[in-house]
Amino acid sequence: MEDSVYLDIKDNQWPIIYRDEYNVKFWGLEKLHPFDSRKWGRVYQYLKEIELINDETVTTPNEVKKEELLHVHSKKYLKTLQCSFKVALIAELVPIIFVPNRFVQNGYLKPMRYQTGGSILAGKLALERGWAINIGGGFHHCSATKGGGFCPYADITLLIKFVFDHYENRVKNVMIVDLDAHQGNGYAKDFIGNDKVYILDVYNRNIYPCDKKAKKGIARIVELDNYTSDSEYLYLIKQNLKQALDEFRPDLMVYNAGTDVLEGDSLGRLAITPDGIIQRDELVFQMARDACIPIVMLTSGGYLQETAIVIAHSIENLHRNRLIVGPDKK
């Protein structure tokens, strides 16, 4: 396809998407933010160590370009990203205010554009291979007109928009399953009133963003209390995802697999163990597989140093249980 983010990949490549440019390197300023700005690289390094993928078999995405961002974002919004003050509000990093914007573009926004390109590509690859994992993305606080919560680009809205535009004969409906600890308010605003997109959002009711307007776009809301633990969490996900699939039959599932639900994450304030996250991801993939629904996984939020290894172990578990398979074992 002519769009640069929609790459064709080789037969030996996995629909696991990553490149080194995902990682934010900003003269150390990134360390002032609770987000682990290099977790994506650590996930990939572990997957290489266990020989699941390597530099030849991983899929490397292109950076999303302005004309592609304009499929969803307005010129006015993209222009605001040329102002370091505006970007500082989105990234929640006050020192960025004093940094010339060209450095902000290269140090922070460019990595986010690569991850956004990866998310869009994941939609295409999931339809071709049955599944895709972007080791990045999941910027669920960004809408077409406003960024926030470390999310400068609406990669989920863009992913779905591209799928609808390029696979209109195959994809009529999409389901978003958002299991990040925070409410997914960005894409929810974008899809208010759109009956082709069904949103299941399971989040902590007591934390950011508490967006009442965005709730109008969520078909099934599951609000958790602080320090919800594995048993209740997994039960609620299983029951509500089953009911969601009974209500709505999507042609693609977009799974926002945030790991900020992990016990000890001060921003998520839930109490899910690493094993609980692994079971959660297996549950979602298994239910998608049983329903013959292609699935995209985005890694989204997660603010502890151990987050990367939990994500990697979960991907390893999906492979062990043959919920994801290599190109030579379809």
C-alpha positions as MATLAB code, in Angstrom:
seq = 'MEDSVYLDIKDNQWPIIYRDEYNVKFWGLEKLHPFDSRKWGRVYQYLKEIELINDETVTTPNEVKKEELLHVHSKKYLKTLQCSFKVALIAELVPIIFVPNRFVQNGYLKPMRYQTGGSILAGKLALERGWAINIGGGFHHCSATKGGGFCPYADITLLIKFVFDHYENRVKNVMIVDLDAHQGNGYAKDFIGNDKVYILDVYNRNIYPCDKKAKKGIARIVELDNYTSDSEYLYLIKQNLKQALDEFRPDLMVYNAGTDVLEGDSLGRLAITPDGIIQRDELVFQMARDACIPIVMLTSGGYLQETAIVIAHSIENLHRNRLIVGPDKK';
ca = [
       0.000    0.000    0.000;
       1.151    3.521   -0.676;
       0.976    4.721    2.927;
       4.457    4.492    4.398;
       3.250    3.084    7.741;
       1.530    0.175    5.996;
       4.579   -1.982    5.264;
       4.592   -5.422    3.727;
       6.764   -7.742    5.806;
       8.781  -10.805    4.827;
       7.602  -14.351    5.405;
      10.207  -14.913    8.128;
       9.212  -11.838   10.141;
       6.970  -12.014   13.184;
       4.118   -9.525   13.647;
       5.962   -8.291   16.745;
       6.792   -4.648   16.121;
       9.687   -2.696   17.602;
      12.663   -0.493   16.804;
      15.287    1.136   19.002;
      13.890    4.595   18.245;
      10.893    3.795   20.495;
      12.997    4.624   23.550;
      12.985    8.204   24.833;
      16.471    9.624   25.323;
      16.300   13.236   26.394;
      19.563   14.168   28.183;
      18.297   12.488   31.325;
      15.204   14.684   31.628;
      13.065   11.610   30.983;
      14.173   10.275   34.390;
      12.112   13.022   36.030;
       8.939   11.304   34.810;
       7.666    8.123   36.507;
       7.273    6.461   33.099;
      10.118    4.067   32.284;
      11.201    5.668   29.032;
      13.266    2.655   27.960;
      10.990   -0.199   28.968;
      10.262   -1.015   25.323;
      13.924   -1.764   24.668;
      14.128   -3.982   27.718;
      11.109   -6.008   26.591;
      12.721   -6.550   23.211;
      16.097   -7.455   24.714;
      14.528  -10.209   26.816;
      12.644  -11.631   23.830;
      15.948  -11.726   21.986;
      17.674  -13.466   24.894;
      15.123  -16.289   24.901;
      15.472  -16.454   21.103;
      11.819  -15.777   20.406;
      12.720  -13.056   17.906;
      15.847  -11.293   16.687;
      16.898   -8.338   14.562;
      16.051  -10.263   11.389;
      12.627  -11.519   12.414;
      11.237   -8.534   14.340;
       9.162   -6.064   12.329;
      10.539   -2.508   12.310;
       7.928    0.185   11.642;
       8.285    3.500    9.882;
       7.762    6.833   11.587;
       4.241    8.105   11.025;
       4.288   11.201    8.823;
       2.290   14.411    9.093;
      -0.006   13.515    6.209;
      -0.824   10.223    7.935;
      -1.453   11.911   11.274;
      -3.895   14.176    9.459;
      -6.156   11.146    8.906;
      -7.264   11.866   12.494;
      -5.500   14.941   13.917;
      -6.231   18.482   12.851;
      -3.526   20.789   11.524;
      -4.290   23.028   14.484;
      -3.513   20.291   16.992;
      -0.306   19.218   15.269;
       0.815   22.837   15.224;
       0.500   23.001   19.030;
       3.174   20.305   19.238;
       5.631   22.845   17.849;
       5.323   24.678   21.174;
       7.486   23.238   23.958;
       5.077   24.535   26.609;
       2.178   22.587   25.080;
       4.272   19.440   24.810;
       5.392   19.809   28.448;
       1.729   19.701   29.511;
       1.148   16.518   27.524;
       4.341   14.809   28.668;
       3.892   16.058   32.245;
       7.533   17.150   32.286;
       7.828   20.802   33.321;
      11.527   21.227   32.304;
      10.564   20.666   28.650;
       9.114   24.189   28.702;
      12.646   25.574   28.557;
      13.930   23.246   25.820;
      13.996   24.430   22.156;
      11.269   22.626   20.271;
      13.597   20.988   17.750;
      15.136   19.034   20.623;
      11.678   18.194   21.982;
      10.754   16.848   18.556;
      13.803   14.584   18.351;
      13.989   13.525   22.001;
      10.334   12.858   22.763;
       7.900   13.314   19.893;
       9.877   11.381   17.292;
       9.964    8.212   19.437;
       6.222    8.614   19.932;
       5.747    8.934   16.151;
       7.655    5.693   15.602;
       5.480    3.946   18.189;
       2.361    5.372   16.543;
       3.569    4.052   13.202;
       3.987    0.685   14.904;
       0.428    0.716   16.221;
      -1.036    1.537   12.814;
       1.042   -1.197   11.184;
      -0.108   -3.658   13.855;
      -3.683   -3.315   12.611;
      -2.661   -4.417    9.113;
      -0.485   -7.287   10.342;
      -3.160   -8.616   12.704;
      -5.532   -8.952    9.768;
      -2.847  -10.738    7.741;
      -1.445  -13.009   10.450;
      -4.270  -13.230   13.004;
      -2.400  -11.298   15.690;
       0.147   -8.535   16.155;
       1.981   -7.027   19.126;
       3.399   -3.533   19.129;
       6.014   -3.328   21.893;
       4.896    0.245   22.448;
       1.928    2.468   21.695;
      -1.393    2.468   23.480;
      -1.608    6.261   23.853;
      -5.181    6.099   25.071;
      -5.346    9.583   26.622;
      -4.876   11.344   23.286;
      -7.854   12.222   21.118;
      -7.958   13.805   17.681;
      -7.809   17.295   19.183;
      -6.049   16.969   22.539;
      -3.088   15.115   24.042;
      -2.418   14.341   27.690;
      -1.099   11.787   30.150;
       2.182   11.258   28.237;
       0.153   10.594   25.057;
       0.833   13.058   22.194;
      -0.685   11.065   19.299;
      -3.985    9.198   19.020;
      -2.462    5.923   17.852;
      -5.523    3.821   18.707;
      -7.885    6.062   16.765;
      -5.389    6.142   13.889;
      -5.027    2.344   13.882;
      -8.798    1.924   13.617;
      -9.215    4.713   11.071;
      -6.584    3.139    8.796;
      -8.195   -0.297    9.103;
     -11.619    1.068    8.207;
     -10.189    3.005    5.257;
      -8.023    0.226    3.822;
     -10.047   -2.864    4.712;
     -13.571   -1.515    4.351;
     -14.820   -4.744    2.767;
     -13.388   -6.887    5.540;
     -13.559   -4.788    8.706;
     -16.973   -3.391    9.586;
     -16.617   -3.352   13.371;
     -13.790   -3.027   15.900;
     -13.714   -3.726   19.632;
     -11.309   -1.931   21.973;
     -10.494   -3.837   25.157;
      -8.662   -1.420   27.452;
      -7.188   -2.996   30.580;
      -4.742   -0.234   31.459;
      -5.294    1.017   35.014;
      -6.433    4.412   33.692;
      -9.619    5.270   31.851;
      -9.059    5.434   28.092;
     -10.547    8.842   27.475;
      -8.844    9.881   24.233;
     -10.162    7.387   21.691;
     -13.432    7.199   23.662;
     -14.120   10.827   22.793;
     -13.197   10.187   19.177;
     -15.736    7.367   18.857;
     -18.696    8.838   20.739;
     -21.773    8.007   18.675;
     -19.882    5.603   16.381;
     -21.689    2.259   16.488;
     -18.889    0.522   14.552;
     -16.568    0.750   17.565;
     -17.366   -1.009   20.843;
     -15.291   -0.100   23.900;
     -14.796   -2.239   27.005;
     -12.785   -0.283   29.568;
     -11.701   -1.699   32.942;
      -9.976    0.925   35.087;
      -9.417    2.335   38.575;
     -12.224    4.811   39.226;
     -10.128    6.838   41.686;
      -7.287    8.003   39.439;
      -6.625   10.168   36.359;
      -8.405   11.161   34.164;
     -11.968   10.811   35.635;
     -13.348   12.015   32.302;
     -17.152   12.109   32.446;
     -17.564   13.184   28.830;
     -15.470   10.276   27.574;
     -17.727    7.795   29.381;
     -20.370    8.499   26.752;
     -18.209    6.678   24.237;
     -17.643    3.555   26.371;
     -20.114    0.726   25.790;
     -19.114   -1.326   28.838;
     -17.510    0.367   31.847;
     -15.970   -1.635   34.685;
     -14.741    0.638   37.458;
     -12.338   -0.833   39.990;
     -11.506    0.273   43.508;
      -7.980    0.902   44.774;
      -5.919   -2.235   45.393;
      -8.205   -4.628   43.539;
      -6.429   -8.023   43.516;
      -6.034  -10.851   41.004;
      -9.102  -12.968   41.695;
     -11.661  -10.165   41.455;
      -9.828   -8.524   38.547;
      -9.648  -11.666   36.411;
     -13.240  -12.599   37.188;
     -14.515   -9.179   36.130;
     -12.503   -9.230   32.911;
     -13.635  -12.714   31.949;
     -17.318  -12.027   32.629;
     -17.411   -8.629   30.971;
     -15.403   -9.622   27.898;
     -17.690  -12.623   27.415;
     -20.745  -10.395   27.667;
     -19.181   -7.821   25.352;
     -18.560  -10.489   22.706;
     -22.141  -11.678   23.116;
     -23.334   -8.111   22.438;
     -20.926   -7.170   19.667;
     -19.069   -9.273   17.083;
     -15.960   -7.375   15.953;
     -13.792   -8.046   12.922;
     -10.743   -6.854   14.892;
      -9.912   -6.539   18.584;
      -7.550   -3.800   19.799;
      -6.190   -4.796   23.196;
      -4.627   -2.020   25.277;
      -2.599   -4.142   27.692;
      -1.347   -1.633   30.241;
       0.787   -3.042   33.052;
       0.251   -0.120   35.436;
      -2.208   -2.449   37.194;
       0.853   -4.093   38.744;
       1.036   -4.106   42.544;
       3.229   -1.230   43.746;
       2.594    1.017   40.747;
       1.865    4.343   42.435;
      -0.055    5.734   39.463;
      -2.288    2.697   38.861;
      -2.964    1.950   42.558;
      -4.150   -1.600   41.930;
      -2.701   -4.832   43.333;
      -2.314   -7.231   40.423;
       0.602   -9.664   40.591;
       2.903  -10.415   37.641;
       1.168  -13.795   37.319;
      -2.188  -12.010   37.285;
      -1.081   -9.918   34.305;
       0.175  -13.005   32.484;
      -3.151  -14.758   33.120;
      -5.031  -11.627   31.978;
      -3.214  -11.433   28.652;
      -3.644  -15.158   28.059;
      -7.380  -14.848   28.810;
      -7.879  -12.016   26.307;
      -5.903  -13.750   23.555;
      -7.672  -17.058   24.200;
     -11.120  -15.464   23.974;
     -10.139  -13.672   20.762;
      -8.777  -16.940   19.351;
     -11.905  -18.892   20.327;
     -14.049  -16.297   18.544;
     -11.718  -16.210   15.494;
     -11.071  -12.484   15.960;
      -7.702  -11.006   14.876;
      -6.093   -9.199   17.806;
      -3.688   -6.273   18.194;
      -1.852   -5.853   21.516;
      -0.390   -2.483   22.576;
       1.714   -2.239   25.747;
       0.441    1.151   27.007;
       1.123    2.271   30.622;
       3.363    0.760   33.277;
       5.610    2.709   35.631;
       7.741    0.229   37.566;
      11.200   -0.992   36.605;
       9.960   -4.590   36.668;
       7.197   -3.782   34.174;
       9.342   -4.663   31.146;
      10.102   -8.185   32.328;
       6.427   -8.798   33.133;
       5.450   -7.804   29.578;
       8.181  -10.005   28.139;
       7.184  -12.992   30.297;
       3.570  -12.523   29.205;
       4.513  -12.552   25.514;
       6.641  -15.637   26.186;
       3.627  -17.287   27.841;
       1.389  -16.473   24.863;
       3.908  -18.220   22.642;
       4.250  -21.185   24.990;
       0.477  -21.657   24.847;
       0.464  -21.250   21.058;
      -1.754  -18.182   21.201;
       0.921  -16.484   19.114;
       3.006  -18.520   16.680;
       5.887  -17.756   14.368;
       5.513  -17.483   10.598;
       6.797  -21.041   10.154;
       4.216  -22.524   12.578;
       0.880  -21.101   11.536;
];
